[in-house]
Amino acid sequence: MSAQPGPDAVPAEPTEPAGRPGSEDSALFHRPHYQPGIPATVEVPDGPLGELLEQATRFYPERVAIDFMGWTTTYSELLAASERAATLLLEVGVRKGDRVALIMPNCPQHVVAVYGALRIGAVVAEHNPLAPAEQLRAQIAHHGARVAVVWEKGVEHVADLEGLTVLSVDLSQALPAHLRAALRLPLARTRTVRASMKAERLPAGVRSWDREVARATPIPASWPQPTGADLAVLLHTGGTTGTPKAAMLTHRNLRANTNQSTAWVPMLHEGGENFLSLLPFFHAFGLTFNLFCAVQKAATQVMMPTFDPAQTLRAHRRRRLTFFVGVPVMFERILRAAQQAGADLTSLRYGVCGAAPMPPSVGAEWEQATGGFFVEGYGMTETSPVVAGTPMGPTRRLGALGLPFPSTDVRVVDPEALEAALAQGTPVDVGEEVPDGEPGELLVRGPQVFAGYWDDPEATAAVLLPGGWLRTGDMVRREESFLWMADRKRELILTGGFNVYPTQVEAAISSMPGVAQVAVVGIEKGTTGEEVVAAVVLERGEDGDLTEAARAVTLQAVREHAAAQLPRYALPRRLEVLDEMPRSMIGKLMRRLVREEIASRG
């Protein structure tokens, strides 16, 4: 099966320039269970990420690059805007290696800012636009950005940071003219929409990104380009320990994973696809697939600032979608909305599901509705992000993490034997792996493995092992080359496609009056992944009765207390009160027993 070129496709030859994944220059010998046409290795370019946009513009200048709520921009227009953005960033003092903080949802301005910053060799520092102010300020202080491009609704969080130049983004400026005009109408609904996009007023000294990019001149072609070894992006993650860190991804890391990902889905037509871009760009999957894979394929990105199933179907009617990367709950909600509306999804022939397992029943319904396939993938921020995927065809095994991507090596080892080897200085790739079918810790080596954590050599050394191996912290088993999840050693909670680290949530709740002890666990909740559940032991007075503060502890009160330190997706959705907290003989919290107790309550 092949996806058909969309209505904006511009026929051009060659459709796969020499040396790109899928061309005759690629290594086409196969690994076990690979789909026909999938190479065992891919080219790993040493050039900058900006070449992706330049090449797409060279072959498809009039192809629509972005469709944002019906507003469109072509590849030639997108490249020109990014070149003007590069000049603007130079004017405000950004130079090669400087960090530029981006705090905004998915929108055309976000894409322009990324490619503008990358053009001058700056480092894109992505941030969750809905994160609490305290978290944003701490992250910016950590990486030391002096310039931030921020949507208007987030400007107040960072505008007073000393030494930070803030450029504000008005999301409504990327809307079609008729929608911008509608936002000025004195109606309750339009006031609500306007309030979700724009601030009533901005602090003094904040400059308009939209106006200043429009007036800037393009950067000279002679301005030096970064190299593949240069740092390109900082993505914030809990790493493998749960302590917040900034993962450093180079141009080469991201170019490699872009080539690996597009090689995995060779049936996509260059210049002929419409990508549904819903995953946020500050999320590793959203960054690589939407900002880089889509551009490499000269696809049209159908983009919206927030996920809304009805809005997605309207976009689908306007521009038939062909490819989608999302998390299970997105697949299910689009499917249910389409069933209710009687919408035809048969153009959405190919999809990638990541961050959490797809429930088999939902996956089967999706494939029946689309007539195509979806694959499941495994990755982490530290691998740019994809390590493995199931084949895009009938040989896949639903529920598996998949097969290692081209140019990717994996080892499944006994974690205790690994610790002993590291203590003795024995090379990591020497010695036996665990037998097939038995659980072991997953080690990964490949060109997509990150360069380390920003300003944290100790944490970097703990996961980047000799020989280029990354210690993932995930326990897996291998069966006939396929990887399967056995257990999450780091007790990570996956909810709605986001990583939630129990220790961070526990720290936010433990300071609440009335809470004596807290444990946070994830409980399976269908396509949303896991539900964040807080188990608490309440404070008691000397008489053994609950204190007044303890009697005020409710789910709503806990969420309000923790909201100052946690993003919304990490807040507990359920509160359980325990008489005592299960602990080991040495006093260590046993989250496994907490999880079992909560699960038994239903």
Buried (B, 14 or more C-beta within 10 A) or exposed (E): EEBEBBEBBBEBEEBBBEEBBBBEBBEBEBBEBBBEEBBBBBBBBEBBBBBBBBBBBBBBBEBBBBBBBBBBBBBBBBBBBBBBBBBBBBEEEBEEEBBBBBBBBBBBBBBBBBBBBBBBBBBBBBBBBBBBEEBBBEBBEBBBBBBBBBBBBBBBBBBEBEEBBBBBBBBBBBBEEEBBEBBEEEEEEBEEBBEEBBBEEBEEEBEBBBEBBEEBEBBEEEBEBBEBEBBBBBBBBBBBBBBBBBBBBBBBBBBBBBBBBBBBBBBBBBBBBBBBBBBBBBBBBBBBBBBBBBBBBBBBBBBBBEBBBEBBBBBBEEBBBBBBBBBBBBBBBBBEBBEEEEBEBEBBBBBBBBBBBBBEEBBEBBBEBBEBBBBBBBBBBBBBBBBBBBBBEEEBBBBBBBBBBBBBEBBBBBBEBBEEBBEEEBEBBEBEBBEEEEBBBBBBBBBBBBBBBBEBEEBBEBBBBEEBBBBBBBBBBBEEBBBBBBEBBBBBBBBBBBBBBBBBBBBBBEEBEBBBBBBBBBBEBBBBBBBBBBBBBBBEEEEEEBBEBBEEBEBEBBBEBBBEBBBEBBBBBBBBEBEEBBEEEEEEBEBEBBBEBBEEEE
